[in-house]
Amino acid sequence: MIANGLHALAFGIGTGLLITVGAVTASVAEAPGSEGGKGAAADTFAALGALTVKGRLMRESELGHEAYRPDLAGDPMGAVGRAWLDLLQYADDNHLDEGELRNIDQPNQPANMRVHAEAAYLYHMHHSAGRFERHGLFEALTHEPSPFLSQLGQHLLDERYSDGVFHQPGQAKQAPDAPTMAQGLDAFHATAYAWVRWHKPGGESDMGQLDEATMEAWMGHERDELLSVARVVAETLEEHWDEHVGVYRFGEDGATWAIDDLGALIRGHKGIYEILYVFGQADDKQTAAGLFDRAMSMSEALLGEEGPATPWGLPAEVRFEEEAAVAATDVIDVAAQWRLVHQITGGFSILREREGTSSFLDERAPDLTANVGKGIDKLLVSALDHQIVDGFVVAKLDADDGSVLDDRTTTQAVSAFIRGVGNGYRIGTAFDRPGSWDEDKELAERSERLYDRFLEHGRLLTNELLR
């Protein structure tokens, strides 16, 4: 339990240093425009996501490999799992009110949809409990997040969705705006994943242990209701797709998008098209294929060889022109860039397919992973060479020359870097796990350097930002 923002337990994370885990501070130095401020839900859930990724990677085949830091797979990995559970309890006590998310200092104001999407990512740790079984955390990681996740999913569909549009609570039916629609789709994909995992072969070992009536009681809706939502949302997306430029047009911004909103939109497509494919009819499967194709084309426009990346990273906003994404700003927002990488690669993402789900990746886009992987490799190199200053990622750079515009270290950027690196570093070929290091000296040097930076950001998160 966390009381008054402080956790009573102190422990070491593979370094011998003591850390204190509890409330999330806004940042080492808060960035302008941040959703930070002590007690900010955005920072709490960003940190939970980062701990998820950090903990998962401490297993013996990655950070805990004998060729790197075998000690990490022992007590330190278990400590991260326990820290995650404590921070989840803090979030439950301070941010959750019957499915509604709120900041501590703004208890009467619902958090925006991005926070809801960040919170929904709790499912990745929930479904990673098996990695922590040796640490005695399987039961806790399996069961303690379940009520939280079910409340989020119910609230999303009851209060933040109507007639094919995701919106803020209390808003009347209106045309969708890009950020809210995109982040709503991202939040929805977690609910979709729960049902797909329940249904797919092998699901009986986890979600499939529940019979359908129990699943419906937990989720707050029937499977057919979810299929209906997917169908109506697909109709909304169809209405707003601009075939000429290759992106959706919502609201006044038209074909200009913040890159992390676009990442949320792409990951949100996964939830819609998998529900249509797994539970729908022949025409639903055809719709699903079309949605996948759009997600694929937007992913390649952002991260493919002809994309808008500079030697220093991705511009924070892009404009679509004839199926190409071009820079719409000269600012690189480091947190937004790594959120995008996390959205493309993490959890139930476009690049991950399992038995019993669609096989669009193999059938319709066999080169997508390789193309996106090259783009992610470039961003990883950019981070190592330019975005990390004095050991940690900065907040903003100039996309024209790579000069630092904001050298502050924020919770959002640190957490996003951890999530993006941990989920994306093996999509391309420039980095790999220690088991492959003997085969390529340069690969080993690059990968070890990236692992070191990853761990340093993890230590900063647990030693300074969680307290």
Secondary structure, DSSP 8 states (H G I E B T S, - for coil): -EETTEES-EEESSSS-EEE--SB-SBSS--TT-S-STT-HHHHHHHHHHHHHHHHTTSTTTTTSTTS-GGGGTHHHHHHHHHHHHHHHHHHHHTEETTEEEETTEEEEE--HHHHHHHHTTHHHHTTGGGGGGGT-HHHHHHTHHHHHHHHHHHHHHHSEETTEE--TT--S----HHHHHHHHHHHHHHHHHHHHHHSTTGGGTGGGS-HHHHHHHHTS-HHHHHHHHHHHHHHHHHHEETTTTEE--GGGTTEEEHHHHHHHHHHHHHHHHHHHHHS-HHHHHHHHHHHHHHHHHHHHHHSTTSS-BTTB--SEEEEETTEEEES-SEEEHHHHHHHHHHHHSSS-TT---TTS--HHHHH-TTHHHHHHHHHHHHHHHIIIIIEETTEE-SEEETTT--EEE---BHHHHHHHHHHHHHHTTTSSS---GGGGGG-HHHHHHHHHHHHHHHHHHHHIIIIIB-
